[in-house]
């Protein structure tokens, strides 16, 4: 099974997720969300496999979200434009993202990680 962790290393939640994976002995590929922001088609694929509303891919607590007035803009923005915006600014993306093939998790919850990686 290929496991990819999309993260921002300065984020404490991302560090918790990475530490948890390492403690479990799970090998993973790390992708720096700011230095190697996924392109829109990759984000589209991750989003579709997450099963979540697109809004859940946005880091609503971040400065980029507030500066871009996304709280008001998101409802009237097309999915394609929203994905393009996420692809243009990795700080807009909720983190970490865990890609486990058929499942993509947004954020870090130990129970969800355990379920996704042991099923």
Phi, psi and omega in degrees: 000132178268129180239128178236130178249113175271119187212167171242110189304336179279352181278126183295325179292322177296319178296321177298316180297314180297317179298319180297314179301316180295319179296330179276355181073027182264119178285140180211159173262131180260132176240122179284115186295336181267317182281333181225056182301128179299145177286164184307316179297325178292316178297322177301315180294314179299316180299313183296324180281344178284332183073012183257159171297149183303326181304330182291346176276352180269137176279085187293345179267357186272161179294322180297322179296313180291316182297326180274003180055038184293335179303319180272330186278329192300319183297330182257007180263136178294157178302317181298317179292322178296316179296321178297321178293317176300318181292336182272347182212098182301337179287347176281342187276130174298138184225159352283163170249130178246118179257114181244032179089272182273352183229141173233126179252142179247127185086185179231118170228120185306317181296320179292319177298314181300313180299315183293327185268351180246001180266000000 
